[in-house]
Amino acid sequence: MKSFGVFLAMVFLSGGTLFAAEEASQIDTGNTAWMIMATVLVLMMTLPGLALFYGGLVRAKNLLSVLMHCYAIAALASVMWVLFLYTMAFDNQGGDWVGGFAKAFMEGLDGKDWKENFDFPETVFVMFQMTFAIITPGLIVGAFVERMKFAAVMVFTALWLVLVYAPTVYWVWGGGIMMQWGTIDLAGGIVVHATAGVSALVLAKMIGPRKGFPKHLHPPHSPGLVMIGASLLWVGWFGFNAGSQGGANEAAGMTMLVTHISAATAALVWCIVERLQTGKTGVVGIATGMVAGLATITPASGNVGPMGALVIGASAGVICYFMCGVVRHRLKIDDSLDVFAVHGVGGVLGTIMVSFLGLKRFGGTGINKDSVMEQLLVQVKSVGITVVWSALATVIIVVIIKKTVGLRVTEENEFEGLDSAEHGEAAYNFDS
């Protein structure tokens, strides 16, 4: 009894910290630290990775506009995510197609259900998924560089996140219809790359080509920036894919390995194809091939093994390379920085290939359905619905923008460059 009395006195004097310590012990500090690190890596993919990658590909007079787009999108997506996008994407109290609103304005985070199923705080998950919401519309920037109004960029991003991104996240990851079907998409082949790629293609078609397209295209003003940005994307993608495993575990290790293998393989294969086609091997080419490998492995990175990653990377290096030419010369669409060919095609390709490369006979960890054909049908159905909805919603958004703030800058502003015309600054001041 004396010992029990001492215990009660300790609890009273400590303000209940003993019970708090017991509750806190449910949090795995190792997994929490890894998820925080993965979040930082994914944010680095956009700022500065994607910003520099895209910025180096445009003309010098439009560099700052690209950087501004990436930064402004990051800020806008972050605020919208906290207010209502997170609950739309991950509150499974909704129906099969639409999420609920119980966690709007960050209400009810770290509730009982969360603590029973996860060993890191929900606030960390909110931040981790927020970085996905940042980079996905950021990818679309590559389709309209050098000719879209800044106000139009912001309106497009806001509407696109509500109509396309948040619903797709719910379908695939938040408990919606595609998750119920058993769709495989670890880190965003459908959610990120298919949505952004298809929307980029539609937007590029509706906004029209840059002046001189396709006969008089200007080369990237800084391949060095392209390489730096691509390198940051490569490193950050480990947080993107391995972080999506939700913990510092064996699955995350394999995901990291196959992600790297696919990127390296695609970069080499792209170089070979480019050499055979043009007689040269460029810095921009090897960087673009690497990004194609990353995009293509993304949906499959939780299911395939090293050999599957080699096949996926090689496929990305060939197919994405030739799709750049198809979009530019056959379709005659000025998807300026090849968003659809690299991300859209890559994301869909990886989503399809995981149906059989995920099998254990090919070194994978298995698939969700009983047969390859059954899994393939689920993957194709999920991709098809996402592609159609992304395209349709993008058309609606563009029509709204044209009737309100306007979509495209004037010919004079396009000639002057968006850095000066839209932002009143210059990237390089050689006279100072």
Secondary structure in CASP SS format (residue, H / E / C, confidence):
PFRMAT SS
TARGET T0000
AUTHOR 0000-0000-0000
METHOD secondary structure of the structure
MODEL  1
M C 1.00
K H 1.00
S H 1.00
F H 1.00
G H 1.00
V H 1.00
F H 1.00
L H 1.00
A H 1.00
M H 1.00
V H 1.00
F H 1.00
L H 1.00
S C 1.00
G C 1.00
G C 1.00
T H 1.00
L H 1.00
F H 1.00
A H 1.00
A H 1.00
E H 1.00
E H 1.00
A H 1.00
S C 1.00
Q C 1.00
I C 1.00
D C 1.00
T H 1.00
G H 1.00
N H 1.00
T H 1.00
A H 1.00
W H 1.00
M H 1.00
I H 1.00
M H 1.00
A H 1.00
T H 1.00
V H 1.00
L H 1.00
V H 1.00
L H 1.00
M H 1.00
M H 1.00
T H 1.00
L H 1.00
P H 1.00
G H 1.00
L H 1.00
A H 1.00
L H 1.00
F H 1.00
Y H 1.00
G H 1.00
G H 1.00
L H 1.00
V C 1.00
R C 1.00
A H 1.00
K H 1.00
N H 1.00
L H 1.00
L H 1.00
S H 1.00
V H 1.00
L H 1.00
M H 1.00
H H 1.00
C H 1.00
Y H 1.00
A H 1.00
I H 1.00
A H 1.00
A H 1.00
L H 1.00
A H 1.00
S H 1.00
V H 1.00
M H 1.00
W H 1.00
V H 1.00
L H 1.00
F H 1.00
L H 1.00
Y H 1.00
T H 1.00
M H 1.00
A H 1.00
F H 1.00
D C 1.00
N C 1.00
Q C 1.00
G C 1.00
G C 1.00
D C 1.00
W C 1.00
V C 1.00
G C 1.00
G C 1.00
F C 1.00
A C 1.00
K C 1.00
A H 1.00
F H 1.00
M H 1.00
E C 1.00
G C 1.00
L C 1.00
D C 1.00
G C 1.00
K H 1.00
D H 1.00
W H 1.00
K H 1.00
E H 1.00
N H 1.00
F C 1.00
D C 1.00
F C 1.00
P C 1.00
E H 1.00
T H 1.00
V H 1.00
F H 1.00
V H 1.00
M H 1.00
F H 1.00
Q H 1.00
M H 1.00
T H 1.00
F H 1.00
A H 1.00
I H 1.00
I H 1.00
T H 1.00
P H 1.00
G H 1.00
L H 1.00
I H 1.00
V H 1.00
G H 1.00
A H 1.00
F H 1.00
V C 1.00
E C 1.00
R C 1.00
M E 1.00
K C 1.00
F H 1.00
A H 1.00
A H 1.00
V H 1.00
M H 1.00
V H 1.00
F H 1.00
T H 1.00
A H 1.00
L H 1.00
W H 1.00
L H 1.00
V H 1.00
L H 1.00
V H 1.00
Y H 1.00
A H 1.00
P H 1.00
T H 1.00
V H 1.00
Y H 1.00
W H 1.00
V H 1.00
W C 1.00
G C 1.00
G C 1.00
G C 1.00
I H 1.00
M H 1.00
M H 1.00
Q H 1.00
W H 1.00
G C 1.00
T C 1.00
I C 1.00
D C 1.00
L C 1.00
A C 1.00
G C 1.00
G H 1.00
I H 1.00
V H 1.00
V H 1.00
H H 1.00
A H 1.00
T H 1.00
A H 1.00
G H 1.00
V H 1.00
S H 1.00
A H 1.00
L H 1.00
V H 1.00
L H 1.00
A H 1.00
K H 1.00
M H 1.00
I H 1.00
G C 1.00
P C 1.00
R C 1.00
K C 1.00
G C 1.00
F C 1.00
P C 1.00
K C 1.00
H C 1.00
L C 1.00
H C 1.00
P C 1.00
P C 1.00
H C 1.00
S C 1.00
P H 1.00
G H 1.00
L H 1.00
V H 1.00
M H 1.00
I H 1.00
G H 1.00
A H 1.00
S H 1.00
L H 1.00
L H 1.00
W H 1.00
V H 1.00
G H 1.00
W H 1.00
F H 1.00
G H 1.00
F H 1.00
N H 1.00
A H 1.00
G H 1.00
S H 1.00
Q H 1.00
G C 1.00
G C 1.00
A C 1.00
N C 1.00
E H 1.00
A H 1.00
A H 1.00
G H 1.00
M H 1.00
T H 1.00
M H 1.00
L H 1.00
V H 1.00
T H 1.00
H H 1.00
I H 1.00
S H 1.00
A H 1.00
A H 1.00
T H 1.00
A H 1.00
A H 1.00
L H 1.00
V H 1.00
W H 1.00
C H 1.00
I H 1.00
V H 1.00
E H 1.00
R H 1.00
L H 1.00
Q H 1.00
T H 1.00
G C 1.00
K C 1.00
T C 1.00
G C 1.00
V H 1.00
V H 1.00
G H 1.00
I H 1.00
A H 1.00
T H 1.00
G H 1.00
M H 1.00
V H 1.00
A H 1.00
G H 1.00
L H 1.00
A H 1.00
T H 1.00
I H 1.00
T C 1.00
P C 1.00
A C 1.00
S C 1.00
G C 1.00
N C 1.00
V C 1.00
G C 1.00
P H 1.00
M H 1.00
G H 1.00
A H 1.00
L H 1.00
V H 1.00
I H 1.00
G H 1.00
A H 1.00
S H 1.00
A H 1.00
G H 1.00
V H 1.00
I H 1.00
C H 1.00
Y H 1.00
F H 1.00
M H 1.00
C H 1.00
G H 1.00
V H 1.00
V H 1.00
R H 1.00
H H 1.00
R H 1.00
L C 1.00
K C 1.00
I C 1.00
D C 1.00
D C 1.00
S C 1.00
L C 1.00
D C 1.00
V H 1.00
F H 1.00
A H 1.00
V H 1.00
H H 1.00
G H 1.00
V H 1.00
G H 1.00
G H 1.00
V H 1.00
L H 1.00
G H 1.00
T H 1.00
I H 1.00
M H 1.00
V H 1.00
S H 1.00
F H 1.00
L H 1.00
G C 1.00
L C 1.00
K H 1.00
R H 1.00
F H 1.00
G C 1.00
G C 1.00
T C 1.00
G C 1.00
I C 1.00
N C 1.00
K C 1.00
D C 1.00
S C 1.00
V H 1.00
M H 1.00
E H 1.00
Q H 1.00
L H 1.00
L H 1.00
V H 1.00
Q H 1.00
V H 1.00
K H 1.00
S H 1.00
V H 1.00
G H 1.00
I H 1.00
T H 1.00
V H 1.00
V H 1.00
W H 1.00
S H 1.00
A H 1.00
L H 1.00
A H 1.00
T H 1.00
V H 1.00
I H 1.00
I H 1.00
V H 1.00
V H 1.00
I H 1.00
I H 1.00
K H 1.00
K H 1.00
T C 1.00
V C 1.00
G C 1.00
L C 1.00
R E 1.00
V C 1.00
T C 1.00
E H 1.00
E H 1.00
N H 1.00
E H 1.00
F H 1.00
E H 1.00
G C 1.00
L H 1.00
D H 1.00
S H 1.00
A H 1.00
E H 1.00
H H 1.00
G C 1.00
E C 1.00
A C 1.00
A C 1.00
Y C 1.00
N C 1.00
F C 1.00
D C 1.00
S C 1.00
END
